[in-house]
Structure formats: structure tokens, C-alpha cells
Amino acid sequence: MTQEIEKPSLSVDCPTCKTSIQWTTQFPDRPFCSVRCKNNDFIDWANEEQRIAGSSSYADIFSEGDLNDH
Ligand SMILES: [Zn+2]
């Protein structure tokens, strides 16, 4: 009987919930621990994009206040 030597699997942390998972076929959504975390990360990223796009209005208010000061 030959004993199969298993390669030590790489462990990674889920970017969403920081759960440690193994880099194996057991986790098809790696580096995420689950589909849920995969989707959560995408939603966070989309929100971040919107926040950056909407920040230009803040700059407009700022410059207006500067003009009134003079
Ligand atoms: Zn997770």
C-alpha cells in the first residue's frame, strides 16, 4: 500500500469576511469563502465607485464658498 502524499494546500483569507479558506476545489469561489462573500465584495466595490463619482459636487460647494469670502 502506497501512501499518497498530499500537497499542503495554500490557505487564503476571504477578502470580505477574513475567513481562512484552503485554495482547493472545495472552495470554487476562492479567494472568497462563498458566493455570498463574492457578491458582497462586488457590491462594496460598486458603492465605492459611486461615492467617488458623486464627490465632484462637494468640490463645487467648496469653490463657491471661497468666492463669497472675497
Ligand atoms: Zn467570506
N, CA, C, O and the ligand as a Tripos MOL2 file, in Angstrom:
@<TRIPOS>MOLECULE
protein
  281   279    71     0     0
PROTEIN
NO_CHARGES

@<TRIPOS>ATOM
      1 N           0.8360   -1.2140    0.0000 N.3       1 MET1
      2 CA          0.0000    0.0000    0.0000 C.3       1 MET1
      3 C           0.8720    1.2660    0.0000 C.2       1 MET1
      4 O           1.7090    1.4620    0.8810 O.2       1 MET1
      5 N           0.6620    2.0770   -0.9630 N.am      2 THR2
      6 CA          1.4420    3.3190   -1.0110 C.3       2 THR2
      7 C           0.6050    4.4740   -0.4780 C.2       2 THR2
      8 O          -0.5660    4.6520   -0.8140 O.2       2 THR2
      9 N           1.2470    5.2140    0.3360 N.am      3 GLN3
     10 CA          0.5460    6.3390    0.9270 C.3       3 GLN3
     11 C           0.7360    7.5780    0.0580 C.2       3 GLN3
     12 O           1.8600    7.9820   -0.2400 O.2       3 GLN3
     13 N          -0.3580    8.1550   -0.3290 N.am      4 GLU4
     14 CA         -0.2740    9.3670   -1.1610 C.3       4 GLU4
     15 C           0.0760   10.5700   -0.3100 C.2       4 GLU4
     16 O          -0.5570   10.8590    0.7060 O.2       4 GLU4
     17 N           1.0920   11.2470   -0.7570 N.am      5 ILE5
     18 CA          1.4940   12.4560   -0.0260 C.3       5 ILE5
     19 C           0.6990   13.6400   -0.5790 C.2       5 ILE5
     20 O           0.8270   14.0240   -1.7410 O.2       5 ILE5
     21 N          -0.1000   14.1810    0.2770 N.am      6 GLU6
     22 CA         -0.9110   15.3240   -0.1580 C.3       6 GLU6
     23 C          -0.0960   16.5990   -0.0990 C.2       6 GLU6
     24 O           0.6150   16.8580    0.8720 O.2       6 GLU6
     25 N          -0.2060   17.3720   -1.1260 N.am      7 LYS7
     26 CA          0.4740   18.6700   -1.1470 C.3       7 LYS7
     27 C          -0.1860   19.5810   -0.1230 C.2       7 LYS7
     28 O          -1.4120   19.6150   -0.0180 O.2       7 LYS7
     29 N           0.6090   20.3070    0.6190 N.am      8 PRO8
     30 CA         -0.0200   21.2350    1.5610 C.3       8 PRO8
     31 C          -0.7630   22.3210    0.7930 C.2       8 PRO8
     32 O          -0.1670   23.0390   -0.0100 O.2       8 PRO8
     33 N          -2.0370   22.4370    1.0350 N.am      9 SER9
     34 CA         -2.8200   23.4150    0.2910 C.3       9 SER9
     35 C          -2.6040   24.8150    0.8470 C.2       9 SER9
     36 O          -2.4540   25.0200    2.0520 O.2       9 SER9
     37 N          -2.5950   25.7410   -0.0500 N.am     10 LEU10
     38 CA         -2.4010   27.1340    0.3180 C.3      10 LEU10
     39 C          -3.6610   27.6700    0.9840 C.2      10 LEU10
     40 O          -4.7700   27.4580    0.4930 O.2      10 LEU10
     41 N          -3.4910   28.3370    2.0620 N.am     11 SER11
     42 CA         -4.6570   28.9280    2.7060 C.3      11 SER11
     43 C          -4.6830   30.4320    2.4570 C.2      11 SER11
     44 O          -3.6620   31.1160    2.5310 O.2      11 SER11
     45 N          -5.8740   30.9160    2.1600 N.am     12 VAL12
     46 CA         -6.0510   32.3410    1.9000 C.3      12 VAL12
     47 C          -7.1730   32.8920    2.7670 C.2      12 VAL12
     48 O          -8.0360   32.1470    3.2320 O.2      12 VAL12
     49 N          -7.1530   34.1880    2.9770 N.am     13 ASP13
     50 CA         -8.2250   34.8290    3.7320 C.3      13 ASP13
     51 C          -9.2540   35.4140    2.7820 C.2      13 ASP13
     52 O          -8.9150   36.1160    1.8290 O.2      13 ASP13
     53 N         -10.4940   35.1190    3.0520 N.am     14 CYS14
     54 CA        -11.5800   35.6760    2.2560 C.3      14 CYS14
     55 C         -11.5160   37.2030    2.3520 C.2      14 CYS14
     56 O         -11.5200   37.7370    3.4610 O.2      14 CYS14
     57 N         -11.4580   37.9170    1.2330 N.am     15 PRO15
     58 CA        -11.3450   39.3830    1.2780 C.3      15 PRO15
     59 C         -12.5400   40.0630    1.9300 C.2      15 PRO15
     60 O         -12.4250   41.1970    2.3940 O.2      15 PRO15
     61 N         -13.6670   39.4000    1.9730 N.am     16 THR16
     62 CA        -14.8750   40.0060    2.5300 C.3      16 THR16
     63 C         -14.9890   39.7860    4.0330 C.2      16 THR16
     64 O         -15.1600   40.7450    4.7860 O.2      16 THR16
     65 N         -14.8980   38.5470    4.4740 N.am     17 CYS17
     66 CA        -15.1350   38.2710    5.8950 C.3      17 CYS17
     67 C         -13.8860   37.7750    6.6220 C.2      17 CYS17
     68 O         -13.9480   37.4580    7.8100 O.2      17 CYS17
     69 N         -12.7690   37.7050    5.9290 N.am     18 LYS18
     70 CA        -11.4700   37.3220    6.5000 C.3      18 LYS18
     71 C         -11.4200   35.8920    7.0380 C.2      18 LYS18
     72 O         -10.5620   35.5560    7.8540 O.2      18 LYS18
     73 N         -12.3390   35.0650    6.5780 N.am     19 THR19
     74 CA        -12.3160   33.6690    6.9650 C.3      19 THR19
     75 C         -11.2090   32.9540    6.2060 C.2      19 THR19
     76 O         -11.0720   33.1250    4.9950 O.2      19 THR19
     77 N         -10.4310   32.1680    6.9010 N.am     20 SER20
     78 CA         -9.3540   31.4310    6.2660 C.3      20 SER20
     79 C          -9.9020   30.2230    5.5290 C.2      20 SER20
     80 O         -10.5830   29.3800    6.1120 O.2      20 SER20
     81 N          -9.6020   30.1490    4.2560 N.am     21 ILE21
     82 CA        -10.0540   29.0050    3.4500 C.3      21 ILE21
     83 C          -8.8510   28.3630    2.7700 C.2      21 ILE21
     84 O          -7.7840   28.9690    2.6630 O.2      21 ILE21
     85 N          -9.0390   27.1380    2.3160 N.am     22 GLN22
     86 CA         -7.9770   26.4360    1.6040 C.3      22 GLN22
     87 C          -8.1410   26.6470    0.1010 C.2      22 GLN22
     88 O          -9.2520   26.6420   -0.4290 O.2      22 GLN22
     89 N          -7.0090   26.8320   -0.5690 N.am     23 TRP23
     90 CA         -7.0460   27.0440   -2.0260 C.3      23 TRP23
     91 C          -7.2230   25.6980   -2.7180 C.2      23 TRP23
     92 O          -6.2940   25.1810   -3.3380 O.2      23 TRP23
     93 N          -8.4090   25.1450   -2.6080 N.am     24 THR24
     94 CA         -8.7340   23.8530   -3.2050 C.3      24 THR24
     95 C         -10.0640   23.9420   -3.9420 C.2      24 THR24
     96 O         -10.7800   24.9390   -3.8520 O.2      24 THR24
     97 N         -10.3700   22.8890   -4.6640 N.am     25 THR25
     98 CA        -11.6310   22.8510   -5.4020 C.3      25 THR25
     99 C         -12.8370   22.8360   -4.4670 C.2      25 THR25
    100 O         -13.9820   22.9890   -4.8920 O.2      25 THR25
    101 N         -12.5450   22.6480   -3.1830 N.am     26 GLN26
    102 CA        -13.6220   22.6690   -2.1990 C.3      26 GLN26
    103 C         -14.2600   24.0570   -2.1120 C.2      26 GLN26
    104 O         -15.4120   24.2130   -1.7070 O.2      26 GLN26
    105 N         -13.4680   25.0590   -2.5070 N.am     27 PHE27
    106 CA        -13.9640   26.4340   -2.4850 C.3      27 PHE27
    107 C         -13.9150   27.0020   -3.8970 C.2      27 PHE27
    108 O         -12.9490   27.6720   -4.2640 O.2      27 PHE27
    109 N         -14.9420   26.7430   -4.6860 N.am     28 PRO28
    110 CA        -14.9290   27.2070   -6.0830 C.3      28 PRO28
    111 C         -14.9460   28.7240   -6.2230 C.2      28 PRO28
    112 O         -14.6500   29.2500   -7.2950 O.2      28 PRO28
    113 N         -15.2830   29.4190   -5.1650 N.am     29 ASP29
    114 CA        -15.3630   30.8810   -5.2340 C.3      29 ASP29
    115 C         -14.1440   31.5710   -4.6370 C.2      29 ASP29
    116 O         -14.1640   32.7720   -4.3630 O.2      29 ASP29
    117 N         -13.0750   30.7880   -4.4380 N.am     30 ARG30
    118 CA        -11.8650   31.3620   -3.8630 C.3      30 ARG30
    119 C         -11.3620   32.5490   -4.6900 C.2      30 ARG30
    120 O         -11.5610   32.5310   -5.9050 O.2      30 ARG30
    121 N         -10.7520   33.5390   -4.1440 N.am     31 PRO31
    122 CA        -10.3680   33.6300   -2.7420 C.3      31 PRO31
    123 C         -11.5090   33.8830   -1.7660 C.2      31 PRO31
    124 O         -11.2760   34.0170   -0.5650 O.2      31 PRO31
    125 N         -12.7260   33.9490   -2.2640 N.am     32 PHE32
    126 CA        -13.8600   34.1500   -1.3640 C.3      32 PHE32
    127 C         -14.3040   32.8220   -0.7820 C.2      32 PHE32
    128 O         -14.1800   31.7840   -1.4310 O.2      32 PHE32
    129 N         -14.8270   32.8480    0.4480 N.am     33 CYS33
    130 CA        -15.2230   31.6110    1.1080 C.3      33 CYS33
    131 C         -16.5540   31.1110    0.5610 C.2      33 CYS33
    132 O         -16.8610   29.9240    0.6730 O.2      33 CYS33
    133 N         -17.3400   31.9960   -0.0240 N.am     34 SER34
    134 CA        -18.6540   31.6030   -0.5370 C.3      34 SER34
    135 C         -19.1080   32.5720   -1.6200 C.2      34 SER34
    136 O         -18.5270   33.6430   -1.8030 O.2      34 SER34
    137 N         -20.1530   32.1760   -2.3320 N.am     35 VAL35
    138 CA        -20.7210   33.0440   -3.3720 C.3      35 VAL35
    139 C         -21.2160   34.3450   -2.7460 C.2      35 VAL35
    140 O         -21.1240   35.4180   -3.3440 O.2      35 VAL35
    141 N         -21.7320   34.2250   -1.5520 N.am     36 ARG36
    142 CA        -22.2780   35.3770   -0.8540 C.3      36 ARG36
    143 C         -21.2130   36.4510   -0.6350 C.2      36 ARG36
    144 O         -21.4510   37.6390   -0.8510 O.2      36 ARG36
    145 N         -20.0300   36.0020   -0.1990 N.am     37 CYS37
    146 CA        -18.9350   36.9350    0.0240 C.3      37 CYS37
    147 C         -18.4420   37.5130   -1.2970 C.2      37 CYS37
    148 O         -18.0470   38.6760   -1.3700 O.2      37 CYS37
    149 N         -18.4700   36.7020   -2.3170 N.am     38 LYS38
    150 CA        -18.0560   37.1500   -3.6460 C.3      38 LYS38
    151 C         -18.9490   38.2980   -4.1070 C.2      38 LYS38
    152 O         -18.4580   39.3000   -4.6270 O.2      38 LYS38
    153 N         -20.2530   38.1520   -3.9160 N.am     39 ASN39
    154 CA        -21.2000   39.1850   -4.3130 C.3      39 ASN39
    155 C         -21.0790   40.4190   -3.4290 C.2      39 ASN39
    156 O         -21.1810   41.5460   -3.9120 O.2      39 ASN39
    157 N         -20.8630   40.2090   -2.1480 N.am     40 ASN40
    158 CA        -20.7170   41.3200   -1.2140 C.3      40 ASN40
    159 C         -19.5650   42.2160   -1.6130 C.2      40 ASN40
    160 O         -19.6670   43.4420   -1.5640 O.2      40 ASN40
    161 N         -18.4630   41.5910   -2.0090 N.am     41 ASP41
    162 CA        -17.2910   42.3560   -2.3910 C.3      41 ASP41
    163 C         -17.5800   43.2050   -3.6150 C.2      41 ASP41
    164 O         -17.1290   44.3460   -3.7110 O.2      41 ASP41
    165 N         -18.3250   42.6500   -4.5400 N.am     42 PHE42
    166 CA        -18.6610   43.3840   -5.7600 C.3      42 PHE42
    167 C         -19.5640   44.5640   -5.4290 C.2      42 PHE42
    168 O         -19.3990   45.6420   -5.9990 O.2      42 PHE42
    169 N         -20.5080   44.3800   -4.5290 N.am     43 ILE43
    170 CA        -21.4260   45.4560   -4.1390 C.3      43 ILE43
    171 C         -20.6480   46.5820   -3.4600 C.2      43 ILE43
    172 O         -20.9010   47.7580   -3.7220 O.2      43 ILE43
    173 N         -19.7110   46.2280   -2.5980 N.am     44 ASP44
    174 CA        -18.8810   47.2280   -1.9330 C.3      44 ASP44
    175 C         -18.1000   48.0360   -2.9510 C.2      44 ASP44
    176 O         -18.0070   49.2600   -2.8600 O.2      44 ASP44
    177 N         -17.5490   47.3380   -3.9090 N.am     45 TRP45
    178 CA        -16.7440   47.9790   -4.9420 C.3      45 TRP45
    179 C         -17.6030   48.9360   -5.7630 C.2      45 TRP45
    180 O         -17.1650   50.0420   -6.0820 O.2      45 TRP45
    181 N         -18.8230   48.5210   -6.1070 N.am     46 ALA46
    182 CA        -19.7350   49.3550   -6.8880 C.3      46 ALA46
    183 C         -20.1210   50.6030   -6.1020 C.2      46 ALA46
    184 O         -20.1980   51.6910   -6.6720 O.2      46 ALA46
    185 N         -20.3610   50.4610   -4.8140 N.am     47 ASN47
    186 CA        -20.7060   51.6020   -3.9740 C.3      47 ASN47
    187 C         -19.5590   52.6000   -3.9150 C.2      47 ASN47
    188 O         -19.7720   53.8110   -3.9680 O.2      47 ASN47
    189 N         -18.3570   52.0870   -3.8050 N.am     48 GLU48
    190 CA        -17.1670   52.9240   -3.7410 C.3      48 GLU48
    191 C         -17.0410   53.7640   -5.0120 C.2      48 GLU48
    192 O         -16.7080   54.9480   -4.9500 O.2      48 GLU48
    193 N         -17.3060   53.1510   -6.1530 N.am     49 GLU49
    194 CA        -17.2510   53.8490   -7.4380 C.3      49 GLU49
    195 C         -18.2500   55.0040   -7.4640 C.2      49 GLU49
    196 O         -17.9410   56.0940   -7.9470 O.2      49 GLU49
    197 N         -19.4450   54.7540   -6.9400 N.am     50 GLN50
    198 CA        -20.4910   55.7850   -6.9360 C.3      50 GLN50
    199 C         -20.1020   56.9480   -6.0280 C.2      50 GLN50
    200 O         -20.3820   58.1070   -6.3340 O.2      50 GLN50
    201 N         -19.4630   56.6320   -4.9250 N.am     51 ARG51
    202 CA        -19.0710   57.6450   -3.9610 C.3      51 ARG51
    203 C         -18.0450   58.5980   -4.5880 C.2      51 ARG51
    204 O         -18.1080   59.8130   -4.4010 O.2      51 ARG51
    205 N         -17.1240   58.0300   -5.3150 N.am     52 ILE52
    206 CA        -16.0800   58.8220   -5.9570 C.3      52 ILE52
    207 C         -16.6910   59.7210   -7.0390 C.2      52 ILE52
    208 O         -16.3160   60.8850   -7.1810 O.2      52 ILE52
    209 N         -17.6420   59.1540   -7.8030 N.am     53 ALA53
    210 CA        -18.2800   59.9050   -8.8920 C.3      53 ALA53
    211 C         -19.0810   61.0760   -8.3440 C.2      53 ALA53
    212 O         -19.1540   62.1260   -8.9840 O.2      53 ALA53
    213 N         -19.6880   60.9110   -7.1590 N.am     54 GLY54
    214 CA        -20.5290   61.9570   -6.5920 C.3      54 GLY54
    215 C         -19.7530   63.0060   -5.8120 C.2      54 GLY54
    216 O         -20.3440   63.9860   -5.3590 O.2      54 GLY54
    217 N         -18.4570   62.8310   -5.6420 N.am     55 SER55
    218 CA        -17.6620   63.7320   -4.8160 C.3      55 SER55
    219 C         -17.3790   65.0510   -5.5120 C.2      55 SER55
    220 O         -16.9200   65.9940   -4.8670 O.2      55 SER55
    221 N         -17.6390   65.1460   -6.8060 N.am     56 SER56
    222 CA        -17.3520   66.3730   -7.5500 C.3      56 SER56
    223 C         -18.2530   67.5200   -7.0900 C.2      56 SER56
    224 O         -17.8540   68.6840   -7.1210 O.2      56 SER56
    225 N         -19.4910   67.1730   -6.6570 N.am     57 SER57
    226 CA        -20.4100   68.2000   -6.1910 C.3      57 SER57
    227 C         -19.8860   68.8620   -4.9220 C.2      57 SER57
    228 O         -20.1530   70.0390   -4.6800 O.2      57 SER57
    229 N         -19.1570   68.1280   -4.1270 N.am     58 TYR58
    230 CA        -18.5750   68.6710   -2.9030 C.3      58 TYR58
    231 C         -17.5380   69.7370   -3.2320 C.2      58 TYR58
    232 O         -17.4440   70.7610   -2.5550 O.2      58 TYR58
    233 N         -16.7640   69.4820   -4.2800 N.am     59 ALA59
    234 CA        -15.7390   70.4320   -4.7090 C.3      59 ALA59
    235 C         -16.3820   71.7210   -5.2050 C.2      59 ALA59
    236 O         -15.8290   72.8040   -5.0120 O.2      59 ALA59
    237 N         -17.5480   71.6130   -5.8440 N.am     60 ASP60
    238 CA        -18.2540   72.7890   -6.3530 C.3      60 ASP60
    239 C         -18.7050   73.6860   -5.2050 C.2      60 ASP60
    240 O         -18.5690   74.9080   -5.2690 O.2      60 ASP60
    241 N         -19.2420   73.0680   -4.1600 N.am     61 ILE61
    242 CA        -19.6980   73.8180   -2.9880 C.3      61 ILE61
    243 C         -18.5140   74.5390   -2.3400 C.2      61 ILE61
    244 O         -18.6310   75.6720   -1.8740 O.2      61 ILE61
    245 N         -17.3970   73.8610   -2.3260 N.am     62 PHE62
    246 CA        -16.1950   74.4000   -1.6840 C.3      62 PHE62
    247 C         -15.6970   75.6480   -2.4010 C.2      62 PHE62
    248 O         -15.3580   76.6450   -1.7650 O.2      62 PHE62
    249 N         -15.6540   75.5850   -3.7450 N.am     63 SER63
    250 CA        -15.1390   76.7230   -4.5170 C.3      63 SER63
    251 C         -16.1000   77.9160   -4.4440 C.2      63 SER63
    252 O         -15.6760   79.0700   -4.4960 O.2      63 SER63
    253 N         -17.3940   77.6200   -4.3250 N.am     64 GLU64
    254 CA        -18.3970   78.6790   -4.2340 C.3      64 GLU64
    255 C         -18.2170   79.4730   -2.9410 C.2      64 GLU64
    256 O         -18.2970   80.7020   -2.9310 O.2      64 GLU64
    257 N         -17.9740   78.7510   -1.8670 N.am     65 GLY65
    258 CA        -17.7650   79.3930   -0.5760 C.3      65 GLY65
    259 C         -16.5120   80.2450   -0.5850 C.2      65 GLY65
    260 O         -16.4460   81.2640    0.1020 O.2      65 GLY65
    261 N         -15.5410   79.8480   -1.3400 N.am     66 ASP66
    262 CA        -14.2910   80.5830   -1.4260 C.3      66 ASP66
    263 C         -14.5110   81.9130   -2.1480 C.2      66 ASP66
    264 O         -13.9060   82.9250   -1.7950 O.2      66 ASP66
    265 N         -15.3750   81.9020   -3.1560 N.am     67 LEU67
    266 CA        -15.6730   83.1280   -3.9160 C.3      67 LEU67
    267 C         -16.4180   84.1420   -3.0470 C.2      67 LEU67
    268 O         -16.1470   85.3410   -3.1110 O.2      67 LEU67
    269 N         -17.3630   83.6510   -2.2310 N.am     68 ASN68
    270 CA        -18.1290   84.5370   -1.3790 C.3      68 ASN68
    271 C         -17.2710   85.2120   -0.3130 C.2      68 ASN68
    272 O         -17.6360   86.2580    0.2250 O.2      68 ASN68
    273 N         -16.1600   84.6170   -0.0240 N.am     69 ASP69
    274 CA        -15.2660   85.1090    1.0280 C.3      69 ASP69
    275 C         -14.5530   86.3940    0.6130 C.2      69 ASP69
    276 O         -14.1110   87.1700    1.4610 O.2      69 ASP69
    277 N         -14.4470   86.6060   -0.6730 N.am     70 HIS70
    278 CA        -13.6940   87.7690   -1.1510 C.3      70 HIS70
    279 C         -14.5320   89.0330   -1.2260 C.2      70 HIS70
    280 O         -14.0270   90.0870   -1.6110 O.2      70 HIS70
    281 ZN        -16.1570   35.1340    3.2990 Zn       71 ZN71
@<TRIPOS>BOND
     1     1     2 1
     2     2     3 1
     3     3     4 2
     4     3     5 am
     5     5     6 1
     6     6     7 1
     7     7     8 2
     8     7     9 am
     9     9    10 1
    10    10    11 1
    11    11    12 2
    12    11    13 am
    13    13    14 1
    14    14    15 1
    15    15    16 2
    16    15    17 am
    17    17    18 1
    18    18    19 1
    19    19    20 2
    20    19    21 am
    21    21    22 1
    22    22    23 1
    23    23    24 2
    24    23    25 am
    25    25    26 1
    26    26    27 1
    27    27    28 2
    28    27    29 am
    29    29    30 1
    30    30    31 1
    31    31    32 2
    32    31    33 am
    33    33    34 1
    34    34    35 1
    35    35    36 2
    36    35    37 am
    37    37    38 1
    38    38    39 1
    39    39    40 2
    40    39    41 am
    41    41    42 1
    42    42    43 1
    43    43    44 2
    44    43    45 am
    45    45    46 1
    46    46    47 1
    47    47    48 2
    48    47    49 am
    49    49    50 1
    50    50    51 1
    51    51    52 2
    52    51    53 am
    53    53    54 1
    54    54    55 1
    55    55    56 2
    56    55    57 am
    57    57    58 1
    58    58    59 1
    59    59    60 2
    60    59    61 am
    61    61    62 1
    62    62    63 1
    63    63    64 2
    64    63    65 am
    65    65    66 1
    66    66    67 1
    67    67    68 2
    68    67    69 am
    69    69    70 1
    70    70    71 1
    71    71    72 2
    72    71    73 am
    73    73    74 1
    74    74    75 1
    75    75    76 2
    76    75    77 am
    77    77    78 1
    78    78    79 1
    79    79    80 2
    80    79    81 am
    81    81    82 1
    82    82    83 1
    83    83    84 2
    84    83    85 am
    85    85    86 1
    86    86    87 1
    87    87    88 2
    88    87    89 am
    89    89    90 1
    90    90    91 1
    91    91    92 2
    92    91    93 am
    93    93    94 1
    94    94    95 1
    95    95    96 2
    96    95    97 am
    97    97    98 1
    98    98    99 1
    99    99   100 2
   100    99   101 am
   101   101   102 1
   102   102   103 1
   103   103   104 2
   104   103   105 am
   105   105   106 1
   106   106   107 1
   107   107   108 2
   108   107   109 am
   109   109   110 1
   110   110   111 1
   111   111   112 2
   112   111   113 am
   113   113   114 1
   114   114   115 1
   115   115   116 2
   116   115   117 am
   117   117   118 1
   118   118   119 1
   119   119   120 2
   120   119   121 am
   121   121   122 1
   122   122   123 1
   123   123   124 2
   124   123   125 am
   125   125   126 1
   126   126   127 1
   127   127   128 2
   128   127   129 am
   129   129   130 1
   130   130   131 1
   131   131   132 2
   132   131   133 am
   133   133   134 1
   134   134   135 1
   135   135   136 2
   136   135   137 am
   137   137   138 1
   138   138   139 1
   139   139   140 2
   140   139   141 am
   141   141   142 1
   142   142   143 1
   143   143   144 2
   144   143   145 am
   145   145   146 1
   146   146   147 1
   147   147   148 2
   148   147   149 am
   149   149   150 1
   150   150   151 1
   151   151   152 2
   152   151   153 am
   153   153   154 1
   154   154   155 1
   155   155   156 2
   156   155   157 am
   157   157   158 1
   158   158   159 1
   159   159   160 2
   160   159   161 am
   161   161   162 1
   162   162   163 1
   163   163   164 2
   164   163   165 am
   165   165   166 1
   166   166   167 1
   167   167   168 2
   168   167   169 am
   169   169   170 1
   170   170   171 1
   171   171   172 2
   172   171   173 am
   173   173   174 1
   174   174   175 1
   175   175   176 2
   176   175   177 am
   177   177   178 1
   178   178   179 1
   179   179   180 2
   180   179   181 am
   181   181   182 1
   182   182   183 1
   183   183   184 2
   184   183   185 am
   185   185   186 1
   186   186   187 1
   187   187   188 2
   188   187   189 am
   189   189   190 1
   190   190   191 1
   191   191   192 2
   192   191   193 am
   193   193   194 1
   194   194   195 1
   195   195   196 2
   196   195   197 am
   197   197   198 1
   198   198   199 1
   199   199   200 2
   200   199   201 am
   201   201   202 1
   202   202   203 1
   203   203   204 2
   204   203   205 am
   205   205   206 1
   206   206   207 1
   207   207   208 2
   208   207   209 am
   209   209   210 1
   210   210   211 1
   211   211   212 2
   212   211   213 am
   213   213   214 1
   214   214   215 1
   215   215   216 2
   216   215   217 am
   217   217   218 1
   218   218   219 1
   219   219   220 2
   220   219   221 am
   221   221   222 1
   222   222   223 1
   223   223   224 2
   224   223   225 am
   225   225   226 1
   226   226   227 1
   227   227   228 2
   228   227   229 am
   229   229   230 1
   230   230   231 1
   231   231   232 2
   232   231   233 am
   233   233   234 1
   234   234   235 1
   235   235   236 2
   236   235   237 am
   237   237   238 1
   238   238   239 1
   239   239   240 2
   240   239   241 am
   241   241   242 1
   242   242   243 1
   243   243   244 2
   244   243   245 am
   245   245   246 1
   246   246   247 1
   247   247   248 2
   248   247   249 am
   249   249   250 1
   250   250   251 1
   251   251   252 2
   252   251   253 am
   253   253   254 1
   254   254   255 1
   255   255   256 2
   256   255   257 am
   257   257   258 1
   258   258   259 1
   259   259   260 2
   260   259   261 am
   261   261   262 1
   262   262   263 1
   263   263   264 2
   264   263   265 am
   265   265   266 1
   266   266   267 1
   267   267   268 2
   268   267   269 am
   269   269   270 1
   270   270   271 1
   271   271   272 2
   272   271   273 am
   273   273   274 1
   274   274   275 1
   275   275   276 2
   276   275   277 am
   277   277   278 1
   278   278   279 1
   279   279   280 2
@<TRIPOS>SUBSTRUCTURE
     1 MET1         2 RESIDUE 1 A MET
     2 THR2         6 RESIDUE 1 A THR
     3 GLN3        10 RESIDUE 1 A GLN
     4 GLU4        14 RESIDUE 1 A GLU
     5 ILE5        18 RESIDUE 1 A ILE
     6 GLU6        22 RESIDUE 1 A GLU
     7 LYS7        26 RESIDUE 1 A LYS
     8 PRO8        30 RESIDUE 1 A PRO
     9 SER9        34 RESIDUE 1 A SER
    10 LEU10       38 RESIDUE 1 A LEU
    11 SER11       42 RESIDUE 1 A SER
    12 VAL12       46 RESIDUE 1 A VAL
    13 ASP13       50 RESIDUE 1 A ASP
    14 CYS14       54 RESIDUE 1 A CYS
    15 PRO15       58 RESIDUE 1 A PRO
    16 THR16       62 RESIDUE 1 A THR
    17 CYS17       66 RESIDUE 1 A CYS
    18 LYS18       70 RESIDUE 1 A LYS
    19 THR19       74 RESIDUE 1 A THR
    20 SER20       78 RESIDUE 1 A SER
    21 ILE21       82 RESIDUE 1 A ILE
    22 GLN22       86 RESIDUE 1 A GLN
    23 TRP23       90 RESIDUE 1 A TRP
    24 THR24       94 RESIDUE 1 A THR
    25 THR25       98 RESIDUE 1 A THR
    26 GLN26      102 RESIDUE 1 A GLN
    27 PHE27      106 RESIDUE 1 A PHE
    28 PRO28      110 RESIDUE 1 A PRO
    29 ASP29      114 RESIDUE 1 A ASP
    30 ARG30      118 RESIDUE 1 A ARG
    31 PRO31      122 RESIDUE 1 A PRO
    32 PHE32      126 RESIDUE 1 A PHE
    33 CYS33      130 RESIDUE 1 A CYS
    34 SER34      134 RESIDUE 1 A SER
    35 VAL35      138 RESIDUE 1 A VAL
    36 ARG36      142 RESIDUE 1 A ARG
    37 CYS37      146 RESIDUE 1 A CYS
    38 LYS38      150 RESIDUE 1 A LYS
    39 ASN39      154 RESIDUE 1 A ASN
    40 ASN40      158 RESIDUE 1 A ASN
    41 ASP41      162 RESIDUE 1 A ASP
    42 PHE42      166 RESIDUE 1 A PHE
    43 ILE43      170 RESIDUE 1 A ILE
    44 ASP44      174 RESIDUE 1 A ASP
    45 TRP45      178 RESIDUE 1 A TRP
    46 ALA46      182 RESIDUE 1 A ALA
    47 ASN47      186 RESIDUE 1 A ASN
    48 GLU48      190 RESIDUE 1 A GLU
    49 GLU49      194 RESIDUE 1 A GLU
    50 GLN50      198 RESIDUE 1 A GLN
    51 ARG51      202 RESIDUE 1 A ARG
    52 ILE52      206 RESIDUE 1 A ILE
    53 ALA53      210 RESIDUE 1 A ALA
    54 GLY54      214 RESIDUE 1 A GLY
    55 SER55      218 RESIDUE 1 A SER
    56 SER56      222 RESIDUE 1 A SER
    57 SER57      226 RESIDUE 1 A SER
    58 TYR58      230 RESIDUE 1 A TYR
    59 ALA59      234 RESIDUE 1 A ALA
    60 ASP60      238 RESIDUE 1 A ASP
    61 ILE61      242 RESIDUE 1 A ILE
    62 PHE62      246 RESIDUE 1 A PHE
    63 SER63      250 RESIDUE 1 A SER
    64 GLU64      254 RESIDUE 1 A GLU
    65 GLY65      258 RESIDUE 1 A GLY
    66 ASP66      262 RESIDUE 1 A ASP
    67 LEU67      266 RESIDUE 1 A LEU
    68 ASN68      270 RESIDUE 1 A ASN
    69 ASP69      274 RESIDUE 1 A ASP
    70 HIS70      278 RESIDUE 1 A HIS
    71 ZN71       281 GROUP 0 **** ****
